[in-house]
């Protein structure tokens, strides 16, 4: 990674969230071009794409967007780190030579780079670390852009509320929004949950959700110092090793386990989600849990837990039992289960036992890439002006993850309404490479860890 540019101006959080006026004529033309898509463009038009966040998932999402039916072109990219952007660009050029046209003046680096890239596109892919998602989504909608954003869409309650407010604006502007909870586009989940909503297991008594595995990458401080040729600032280090800090990742209960929590939310909804956001979303009324750090507790493991276990209680009295864990050589399982009065269901496996025994057909079980399908569906909605706004359930499923973290960090039973309306903001006050970070290491290089029974989260 090349050294981050030091010339970026300091940006306060208030300024970071404010819209910036488009002064250049090129930006004005880009805005006019987007307006035609908001009104329903011809399916034959070229859709211009901007990628914000050029890591592995962002690059994958851009690849999938460029692989949709119809003419597409990647026209702008933005990232905090130049090396990451350049690597993504080279990979995408190798796969989509004629669909990638990002000259040097359309490559934007730094904390405010997203605004410039957004202005040049019809569709924006938001794939930075999750802490920035609500900020970038709000700006994309302000600029009148269609959006695909990765999950989670926020890491704290204020961010969730910001996403919901922007989703309302998206509907007013007829903008389409996709969220990277790809199980909503996976045939086996669609067919299985349709049957659950139809009463295949009867009245739901309880559910279970798991994301237990060995964990993900670690990017060490020493590794970054070697790349930079100097000690990194704390902000540089946390951005580089973003998975291990709450303000950037939300903890792995947010970044990964959201997929399983989202599936249970979908099941409990009892019907398909309403893209207009007018139909209330079913959610738990309270959550209790426990968690901690048993294995991943080194200097480069930041401040997050390595295991969480929660009980989510719904208004009808049913309970979801939730587990997520990052511990090598332990039991691994990523799945969702439903227990009802007439049977049981393994949702991702596409199987139901009991009175209405069922197993998904082979063609439903195999040969489908939900990551590609979610982009196919979004771009179809954009080209053919279909109602499409996944931001609502993206926001509520993100809140499911956040309230779970609140419960495990505090050791308290947390009520949904109090959590949803919490004013605790985990984000920095200023965004710059030398700006203060929300958490800092002690003299031994270790970070303060939440202590159940003492830590306040609401």
N, C-alpha and C positions, 0 to 999 in steps of 0.2 A: 504494500500500500504506500503510495506517495504521501508526503507530508501534507496535511490539510492546509489549504491556503489561509494565511493569517490576516488577509486583507478584508475579510467579510466584516461588515459593521455589526456591532452589538445590537441584538434585537430583543426588546422586552416582550414578555408574553402578551401584553395587550397589543403591542404593535404586530406581533407574530400572528395574532388571530384576526387583526383588521384586514380588510381588503385593500389591495394596492391598485391605484388607478393605472389603466393601460395607456401609456403615453405614445408609444410608437405606432405608426400606421400599420405595421405588420400585425400587431396584436389586435387592432381594430378589425382588420380583415379576417383574422382567425375567429373573432367573436361573431362576425356576420356569417361565416361559414358554418359555425355551430348552430346558429339559430335555425338554419334550414333543416338540420337533423332533429331539433326539438319539435319542429312542426311536422315531422314525418318525411324523411328524404326518400328519394327513389332507391329501391334496392340495388340499383346498379352503380350508385355513387361510391366514390372512394372514401372510406372512413379513416380519418387521420387519428393516430394513437400517440399518446404520451405515456412514458413509463416513469413513475416516481418511486424510486427504491429499486436498485438494480442487483439485489442479491439473488440467491437461487430461486426463491419463490416468485419474485418479481420477474426474473428472466423467463421462468416457466410460464407465467401468466401471459407475458408478451408473446411468447411462442404460440400459445393456444389462441390468443386473440388474432394473431396474423394467420392462423390456420382455419379461421372461420370462413364460411361461404361468402363470396363477394369480394370486391376490391378493398384492400386495407393497406395502410402504410404507416410504419413507425416514423414519426417526424421529430420527436423531441425526447430527451431523457434527463433525469435529475437524480442526484445522489449526494450524500454527504462526502463520499470519498471518490476521487477521480479514478483510482485504479479499479474499483469495483464497477464503475460505469463503463470504462473502456473494455474490461473483460466481458461484460454482458453484451456490449455492442458487437464485439468481434464474434461472439458465439451466435448471436441472432443473425448477423450478416451471413454466417456460414450456412444457416438453415433457411433463410429467407432473403436471398441476395437482392431480388428485385423489389422487395417490400420494405426494405430498411433504408431510409435516407435521413441520416442524422449527422449533418456537418458539424464542425467544431463550434460554430456559433449557436447551435441548438442543443449543446451539451452543457448542462448547468450544474455547478458544484456548490454545496454549502447548505446552510440551514434555510435560506430563503429561496433556494433554487426551484422549489416546487411551483411557486407562483408563475415563474417565467415559462416553465414547461407546460403547465396547465393551459396557459393562454393560447398555445399554438395548435391545440388538438380538438377533435370532436369527442373522443372518448379518452378518459384518463384511467390508468391502472395505478392504484395506490397500494404499494407493497413495502413501505418502510417498516422499521420496528413499530409495533402496535401503538405505542404511546403517542405517535404523531398522527394516527389515523383520523381522529375526530377533527383535528385542525385542518388537515389536508382535504378531507371530505367537505367540510364547511366552505372552504375556498373554492373547490371545484364546482360546487352547486352555485355559489355566488357568481362564478364566471359563466354559468350556463352550460356545463359539460355533463355528458353521460359518464357514469363511473362504474368501474369494477374495483372493489376494495377487498383486500384480504381480511381474514378474521384474526383476532378479535377486533372490533371496531372502536374499542376504547379500553382503558385500563383503570378508570375510576368513574364514580357516579356522575360527576359534572361532565365528563366526556360522553357518557351514554346519553345524557339529556341533550347535549349539543348535537349528537348524531340524529336523534329523533326530531329535533327542530329543523335540521337541514333536510331530513327526509320529507318533512312537510313542504318545504320550499321546492324540493325536487318535484313533488306532485303538482304544485302550482305551475311550474315551468315545463311540465311534461317531459321531464328527464328520467331516463331509465337507470336503475341502480342494481348492480349485482354484488353479492357478497360471497367470499370464498368458503362457504359451508357447503361443499360440493355434494354431500349426501342427498341434498334436496333435488339433485339432478341424476342420481344414480338409480337405474331401473329397479334394482332389487329392493332398495329402500322405498321407492315410490309405490311399488306393488304391495310390499308388506304393510306399510303404514296405511295405505288405502283399506286393506283388510281389517286392520286394527280399528280404524275409524268406523268401519262397517259393523263392528261388534264381534269380530272373530274370536276374541278371548273373553267376551262378556264385559262386565264391569271391571275396571282396572283397580286392583288392590294395592299394587306396588310396582316399582321399577328399579332396575339396577343399571349403572353405567360405569365403565372401566376405561382408563388409559394407564395401564401399568407396563412400563418397559425400562430399558437400561438408561435412557436419557439421551441427550443431544451433545453437540460439539461444545468445547470450551476454548475460548481464545484468550490466551494468557497475556498479562501485562508485559512480561519479558519478551514475548514474541512480538508485540507491537513496538516496544522500544527498539528492538533490533531492526525492524522495518523502517522506523522513523530515523534511526541513528541518534536518538536522544530519548530521555524519559518523556512519556506522553503526559499531557494534562489529564486531570481526572475525567473531564468531559470526553476527551478523545478515547480514553480507555473504556469508559462505560458505553459509549456508542459502538466501539469495536466489539466488546464482549456483552452485547445488549441483552442477551437472554437471561442474564442473572441479576437484573435490576428491575424493581417493580415499576418504576416510571416508564421504562421502555418496553417491558415484556408483559407485566401484570402477574408474573409467576406462571409456571407451567400449567397450573389449573386453568389459566386464561388462554395461554398460547396453544395448548394441545387439547386439553380435556374439554374445551368448549365444544368440540365436535360431538362428543357423546352427550353432553348436557343439552346441546341443541336438538339432538334426536329425541330425547325424552320430552323436551318442550313441544316438539312437533307432534308427538304421540298424544300428549296431554291436551293439546289444542282441540282435538276431537274433530277437526275439519281442516281443509286447506287454508293456508294463510291468505289474508286479504291484502293485495298489493297497494290498496289505497290507504291502509292504516286505520280505517274507520272501525274495523271489528276489533274489540279489545283482545289483547293477547293474554292467554292463561299463564300464570306464573305462580311459584310457591308463595306461601304467606310468611314462612319463617325457615331459617336454616341454622343448624348447629353442626359443629365439626371438630376435628382434632388433626394436628399435623406437626411437622417439625423437620429437623435435619439430622439424619443418622449417618449418611455416607458422604454426600456431596457437601462438605463443610470446609473446603480449603479457601485460600485467599482469592482464587479466581472463580469461586462459586458465589460471589456477591452476597446477596441478602435473601434469596428465595429459599423456600422449603424444598426438600426432596420427596416429601409425601404429604398427601392430604386425604382425609376421609370425611365425608359430609352426609348428613341426612337432610334432604329437602322435603318439607311438609307442605302439601297442597290443601286448599280450602275443603276439599272433599274428604280429607283425612288420609289419603294415600301418601306413601312415603317413597321417595327415590333415594336409594343408597348409592353413593358415589365414591369412587376411589381413583386416585391417580398417583403415580409413583415413578421416580427416577432412581432406581437402584439396580445396578448390574447383578446378574446371576440370581435374581429373585423371580418369582412367578410373573410372567408377562401375559397380559390380556388386554385387548382393545375391542370392546363390544358393548351392546346395549340390549337389555332384556325387559320384558313386560310380563307381569303375573296378573291374571284375571280370574273371574269366577268360573269361566268355561275352559280355561287352558293357559298355556304359556307360549311366549314367543321370543326367539332369538332374532332380533330385528335385522342385523347385518347379514346373518346367515340365511335369511329368507325362509324361516321354518316356524311352524306352529304345531304344538301338540295339544291334545285334549279333544273336546267335542268336535271341533272344526279343523281336524288335522290337515296340514297343508305343507307343501314344499315347493319353492319357486322352480319354474322350468329352467332347463339348462341355458336357454337363450337369454333369460333374465339375469342369470347368475354370472355369466361370463361375457367377455369381449366388449365391455363398455368402459370408456374412460370418462369418469364424471368430471374431471378437470377440464376436458375438452368440451363436454356437453354443456357445462355451465356457461362457457363463453359462446357456444353456438346459440344457446337460448337467449342470452343477453343481446347479441348482435342481431338476431332475428327480431327481437322486440324493438330494437332501435330502427332497423330498416323498414319494418312494417307497422310501426307505431302501435305496439301492443302494451297494455298496462303491465308495468314491471318495476317493482320497487322492493328489494329484499332488505333494505336498510332497517325496517322495523324489527323483523325477527332477528336480524344480525345484532341490533342494539340490545334486545331483551336477552338473547342467549349470551352476549358479552356480560350483561348484568348478572346472569346466573353464575358465571365464573367469578365475577368480582365479589358477589355476596358470599360465595364459598370461601374465597380468600379472607374476607372479613371475619368469617366465623372461625376459620382455623388459626388465623393470626391472633385473634382476641381470646379464643376459647369460650366465647359467649354465644348464646342463642340470639340470632340477628333477625329482626323483623324486616320483611321486604320493603315496606313503605319507608321506614327509617333509612334503610340502606340506599334505596333509590333516590331519596331526597338529600342524601349526605352532601355536605359542602367540603368534605376532605378532598383536597386536590393534590395529587402526588407528583405533579409535573414541576419542572424548574420554573423560576420566575423570569429567567433570561436565557436566551439561546445564543451561545457563542462558544468557540473552542476553549476559551479561558474563563467561561462563566461558572459560577458555583453549581454543583450538582445537589440533588435532594438528599443524598446520603454520601458519606465519606468514610474511608477506612481509618482505623485507629493506628496507633504507633506501630502495631505489629502487622499492619496490612489487612486486618480483618474488619468486616462490616457488622454493624449492629443488626441483630436478628430479632424478629418479633418474638415476644414471650407471652404465650397464652396465659390469661388471667391478669396481665398487666398492660398489654398493648391495646391502645384505643383505636378502633377502626371506623367508627360511625360518628 
